[in-house]
């Protein structure tokens, strides 16, 4: 463009707070920073920054950004912007494994150097799709273990439930559990809930929850209802199981006269 001097590449925002003597926003105005409110880990995040030329003559304008200590560049590297006009700069980056604040600075070229002029920011939340699986269920009874549902458990043994939850998301999650066991008459014999303690479960890994002991003292079918949770601040059920815990066999009573025997007889 006629009348413009070629500007060197923009170097970066420089230390925050150490701005040039010209007041912030004296020659440029970051009109808007357009970005998604949330993005999933690893997604491409597209950002558009619109900057207005406040001077009464054309100037070179450039934009830089930073999030989580990582500098990002915008395209074009710089642009010639007419007085009063607004220009759009774009960039994209991979969403990290956390919420971020994207800081954005505008610069203008004085003919000899770049001056950092205006500043704005946008917050982008990490979007998490909560996914998990009840990967394993076992009933421990008097030293033995069976997969749930278990069958033909001897009467009057004590039961202990073990449930494993798997983290199927791409980020570390804190998982929680709840279950309720009912006997053949529908009476609650155990109710258990817990959230795992730090360290939490990594992607693809399992966490074991262990309840309390209860008596399997009635013949028939015991049932269990299980829910696996994530996100304790706003609980999300990611998997569940409702069905048979085990069947219990009735104990065979001992004969009343099992020790009866004839030792001698007398004839009359």
C-alpha positions as CSV (number, residue, x, y, z in Angstrom):
1,X,0.0,0.0,0.0
2,X,1.4,3.4,-1.0
3,X,2.7,5.4,1.9
4,X,3.4,2.4,4.2
5,X,6.9,1.4,5.3
6,X,7.6,-2.3,5.4
7,X,7.5,-3.5,9.0
8,X,9.6,-6.3,10.5
9,X,8.0,-9.4,12.0
10,X,6.3,-9.0,15.3
11,X,8.5,-10.4,18.1
12,X,5.9,-11.2,20.8
13,X,4.0,-9.5,23.6
14,X,7.0,-8.8,25.9
15,X,6.8,-8.7,29.7
16,X,3.3,-7.8,30.8
17,X,3.3,-4.4,32.6
18,X,6.4,-3.1,30.7
19,X,4.6,-1.3,28.0
20,X,5.8,1.5,25.8
21,X,5.3,5.1,26.9
22,X,2.2,5.5,24.7
23,X,-1.0,4.8,26.6
24,X,-2.7,1.4,26.3
25,X,-5.2,1.5,23.5
26,X,-4.0,4.8,22.1
27,X,-3.8,3.7,18.5
28,X,-5.6,0.3,18.4
29,X,-8.7,-1.1,20.0
30,X,-9.2,-4.8,20.3
31,X,-12.9,-4.8,19.5
32,X,-13.5,-8.4,20.2
33,X,-11.9,-11.8,20.8
34,X,-14.0,-14.5,19.3
35,X,-13.4,-18.0,20.6
36,X,-15.5,-21.0,21.9
37,X,-16.6,-20.9,25.5
38,X,-15.4,-24.5,25.9
39,X,-13.4,-27.1,24.0
40,X,-12.4,-30.7,24.7
41,X,-8.9,-31.8,25.3
42,X,-6.9,-32.0,22.0
43,X,-9.6,-30.2,19.9
44,X,-8.5,-27.4,17.6
45,X,-9.5,-24.1,19.0
46,X,-10.0,-21.3,16.5
47,X,-9.7,-17.7,17.6
48,X,-10.5,-14.5,15.7
49,X,-9.3,-11.1,17.1
50,X,-10.8,-8.0,15.6
51,X,-8.7,-4.8,15.9
52,X,-9.7,-1.3,15.0
53,X,-7.2,1.4,13.9
54,X,-7.9,4.5,16.1
55,X,-5.4,6.7,14.3
56,X,-6.4,9.2,11.6
57,X,-4.0,7.7,9.2
58,X,-3.1,4.1,8.1
59,X,-0.9,2.0,10.4
60,X,0.6,-1.5,10.5
61,X,-1.2,-3.6,13.2
62,X,-0.1,-7.0,14.6
63,X,-1.6,-9.3,17.2
64,X,0.0,-11.9,19.5
65,X,-1.5,-14.2,22.2
66,X,-0.5,-16.5,25.0
67,X,-2.2,-19.1,27.1
68,X,-0.7,-21.2,30.0
69,X,2.7,-19.8,29.2
70,X,2.5,-20.8,25.5
71,X,2.8,-18.1,22.9
72,X,0.6,-18.4,19.9
73,X,0.9,-16.5,16.6
74,X,-1.8,-15.0,14.4
75,X,-2.3,-14.7,10.7
76,X,-1.5,-12.5,9.0
77,X,1.7,-11.7,10.8
78,X,0.8,-8.0,10.5
79,X,-1.6,-6.0,8.3
80,X,-1.9,-2.5,6.9
81,X,-5.1,-1.0,8.3
82,X,-6.8,2.2,7.1
83,X,-7.9,4.9,9.6
84,X,-11.1,3.8,11.4
85,X,-11.1,0.4,9.8
86,X,-11.2,-3.0,11.7
87,X,-9.1,-5.9,10.7
88,X,-9.4,-9.6,11.7
89,X,-6.5,-11.8,12.8
90,X,-6.9,-15.5,13.2
91,X,-5.1,-18.4,15.0
92,X,-5.7,-21.9,16.2
93,X,-4.2,-24.2,18.7
94,X,-4.8,-27.5,20.5
95,X,-6.8,-27.3,23.7
96,X,-4.7,-28.4,26.7
97,X,-5.8,-30.5,29.6
98,X,-7.2,-27.6,31.6
99,X,-9.2,-24.4,31.5
100,X,-7.3,-21.6,30.0
101,X,-7.2,-17.8,29.8
102,X,-6.1,-16.6,26.4
103,X,-4.4,-13.2,26.6
104,X,-4.3,-11.1,23.5
105,X,-2.2,-8.0,22.7
106,X,-2.4,-5.6,19.7
107,X,0.7,-3.8,18.4
108,X,1.3,-0.9,15.9
109,X,4.4,0.0,14.0
110,X,5.8,3.5,14.5
111,X,8.2,3.3,11.6
112,X,11.1,2.2,13.8
113,X,9.7,-0.3,16.3
114,X,6.6,-2.2,17.4
115,X,4.6,-0.8,20.3
116,X,2.4,-2.9,22.5
117,X,-0.9,-1.0,22.7
118,X,-4.1,-2.7,23.7
119,X,-5.0,-5.9,25.6
120,X,-7.9,-8.2,26.0
121,X,-8.5,-11.8,27.0
122,X,-11.1,-14.7,26.8
123,X,-11.6,-17.7,29.1
124,X,-12.1,-21.1,27.5
125,X,-13.3,-23.9,29.7
126,X,-12.1,-27.5,29.3
127,X,-15.1,-29.5,28.0
128,X,-15.1,-33.0,29.5
129,X,-17.4,-35.8,28.2
130,X,-17.8,-38.0,31.3
131,X,-17.5,-41.7,30.3
132,X,-16.8,-44.7,32.5
133,X,-17.6,-48.3,32.8
134,X,-18.3,-50.7,35.7
135,X,-15.6,-53.0,34.4
136,X,-15.6,-55.8,37.1
137,X,-17.9,-57.0,39.8
138,X,-17.1,-59.6,42.4
139,X,-18.7,-61.1,45.6
140,X,-16.3,-62.2,48.3
141,X,-17.8,-64.7,50.7
142,X,-15.9,-66.4,53.5
143,X,-12.6,-66.3,51.6
144,X,-14.0,-67.3,48.2
145,X,-14.6,-65.0,45.3
146,X,-17.1,-65.2,42.5
147,X,-18.1,-62.9,39.6
148,X,-21.4,-61.1,40.1
149,X,-24.0,-62.5,39.6
150,X,-22.8,-65.4,41.7
151,X,-24.8,-68.6,42.2
152,X,-25.3,-71.3,44.9
153,X,-23.6,-69.5,47.7
154,X,-23.9,-71.5,51.0
155,X,-26.3,-70.0,53.5
156,X,-25.0,-68.1,56.5
157,X,-21.7,-67.0,54.9
158,X,-20.7,-63.3,55.0
159,X,-20.6,-61.3,51.8
160,X,-18.3,-58.5,50.7
161,X,-18.8,-56.6,47.4
162,X,-15.9,-55.4,45.2
163,X,-16.7,-53.1,42.3
164,X,-14.2,-51.7,39.8
165,X,-14.9,-48.5,37.8
166,X,-12.9,-47.7,34.6
167,X,-12.1,-44.1,33.4
168,X,-13.0,-44.0,29.7
169,X,-12.2,-40.3,29.2
170,X,-9.0,-38.8,27.9
171,X,-8.2,-37.0,31.2
172,X,-7.7,-38.0,34.9
173,X,-11.1,-38.3,36.7
174,X,-12.2,-38.7,40.3
175,X,-14.8,-41.5,40.4
176,X,-17.4,-42.3,42.9
177,X,-19.7,-45.3,43.6
178,X,-23.0,-46.1,45.2
179,X,-24.6,-49.5,45.7
180,X,-27.4,-51.1,47.7
181,X,-27.9,-54.8,48.4
182,X,-31.3,-56.3,49.3
183,X,-32.0,-59.7,50.6
184,X,-34.7,-62.1,49.2
185,X,-37.3,-60.3,51.3
186,X,-36.4,-56.9,49.8
187,X,-34.7,-55.7,53.0
188,X,-31.6,-53.5,52.6
189,X,-28.6,-55.4,54.1
190,X,-25.9,-53.0,52.8
191,X,-25.8,-49.5,51.4
192,X,-22.4,-48.1,50.4
193,X,-21.1,-44.9,48.7
194,X,-17.6,-43.4,48.3
195,X,-15.5,-41.1,46.2
196,X,-11.9,-42.2,45.6
197,X,-9.1,-40.4,47.3
198,X,-6.1,-38.7,45.6
199,X,-4.4,-39.8,43.3
200,X,-7.4,-40.1,41.0
201,X,-7.8,-42.5,38.1
202,X,-5.9,-41.9,34.9
203,X,-7.4,-42.4,31.4
204,X,-8.1,-46.1,30.8
205,X,-7.3,-47.2,34.3
206,X,-9.6,-48.9,36.9
207,X,-10.3,-48.1,40.6
208,X,-11.6,-50.7,43.0
209,X,-14.3,-49.9,45.6
210,X,-14.8,-52.3,48.5
211,X,-17.9,-52.2,50.7
212,X,-18.7,-53.6,54.1
213,X,-19.5,-57.2,55.2
214,X,-23.1,-58.4,55.5
215,X,-24.7,-61.8,56.2
216,X,-26.1,-64.1,53.5
217,X,-28.4,-65.7,56.0
218,X,-31.5,-66.2,53.8
219,X,-31.9,-68.6,51.0
220,X,-33.0,-67.2,47.7
221,X,-31.9,-64.3,45.4
222,X,-30.0,-61.2,46.7
223,X,-30.1,-58.2,44.4
224,X,-27.8,-55.2,44.0
225,X,-28.2,-51.7,42.4
226,X,-24.9,-50.0,41.4
227,X,-24.1,-46.5,40.1
228,X,-20.7,-45.3,39.0
229,X,-20.2,-41.5,39.1
230,X,-17.8,-38.8,37.9
231,X,-17.5,-35.1,38.7
232,X,-18.3,-34.8,42.4
233,X,-19.2,-31.1,42.2
234,X,-22.0,-31.9,39.8
235,X,-22.4,-35.7,39.8
236,X,-22.8,-37.6,36.6
237,X,-23.8,-41.2,36.4
238,X,-21.6,-42.9,33.8
239,X,-22.6,-46.5,34.2
240,X,-24.9,-48.7,36.3
241,X,-26.0,-52.2,37.1
242,X,-29.3,-53.4,38.5
243,X,-29.8,-57.1,38.9
244,X,-28.8,-60.3,40.8
245,X,-26.0,-60.2,43.3
246,X,-26.1,-63.9,44.1
247,X,-28.4,-66.8,44.9
248,X,-28.0,-68.5,48.3
249,X,-28.7,-72.2,48.8
250,X,-30.7,-73.2,51.9
251,X,-28.6,-75.0,54.4
252,X,-29.5,-78.7,54.8
253,X,-30.6,-79.2,58.5
254,X,-28.7,-81.9,60.4
255,X,-30.8,-85.0,61.3
256,X,-32.3,-84.8,64.8
257,X,-31.1,-88.3,65.5
258,X,-27.9,-88.4,63.6
259,X,-25.9,-89.7,66.7
260,X,-28.6,-92.4,67.5
261,X,-27.3,-96.0,67.5
262,X,-27.9,-99.3,69.1
263,X,-25.1,-100.4,71.3
264,X,-26.7,-103.5,72.9
265,X,-30.0,-105.3,73.3
266,X,-31.6,-107.5,75.9
267,X,-33.9,-110.4,75.1
268,X,-36.8,-111.1,77.4
